[in-house]
Amino acid sequence: MTKAPPARLDELIAKARQLPKLTAAIAHPCDPASIEGAVEVAGLGFIEPVLSGPEAKIRAAAKEAKADISAFRLVATPHSHASAAQAVAMVRSGEADILVKGSLHTDELMSEVVEAETGLRTDRRISHVFVIDLAAYPRLLLITDAAVNIAPTLEEKRDIVQNAIDLAQAIGVARPKVAILSAVETVTSKLKSTIEAAALCKMCDRGQITGGELEGPLAFDNAISLEAAKDKHIGGDVAGQADILVVPDIESGNMLAKQLTFLAGAESAGIVLGARAPIALTSRADSVEARVASFALAALLVDKRRREKPVAG
């Protein structure tokens, strides 16, 4: 029987509760789970939710959830597309600190995020990170990118790695260990992911990626098991003890994250980085606890950015 996962995500929520309250623009929270997540984080005191969506649908969802949303600001919109546009506009203007996906499709929200004139794009590639809390592993495990970038180029993977390092530092990992995954541990022209893994490691050596230790290519077992790494005579500081797993493409990443969740009993939270503000990109299947943890990740990222922002003068 799979052991219950430890409460590492709860520890992140506890850290977020110590921070100044942030405003979250929630796009189209028209299902009970979205409402329950908003009510829960509001009760914890570190998030002030603003609900963007069709008023009748939001109130119906709140009624189904038996939740009181009378204290929340509600910005009425006619449909999900307008809900996304309104929520993004609030973040872009500074009216909200973070963006949160409600019950609309991810593509619908992200299409507004990446709009050149009205969205939240920066020079950094936008990417997603799953933060996995797994009983069989001694630390939180970050997996990227399993939700946004389908088949990223080498240059895009550089940003994906840097985004994940930034998140790891925000949650308290001073110098995260990054494993670049492939099917094998040796570099071969027959497998493109091994060449890109090696190139990413050299980018780190040359300062194109900062703040972490990179190793790759590594197979999954060698990335997370010291015993497996020793059996194949793979040394270094990363093998067997990775904080971050960088997958070759969205298919491998999505399957890996969901296998850990549904077969190994892991808890997870999800966040999108590389935009002007953090984006809590929750799934309709996520529990209330997972949604709250995603809010916490966003809050910790905002805090990190504020602390690192140069002081004018």
Order of alpha helices (4+ residues) and beta strands (2+ residues): alpha-beta-alpha-beta-alpha-beta-alpha-beta-alpha-beta-beta-alpha-beta-alpha-beta-alpha-alpha-beta-alpha-beta-beta-alpha
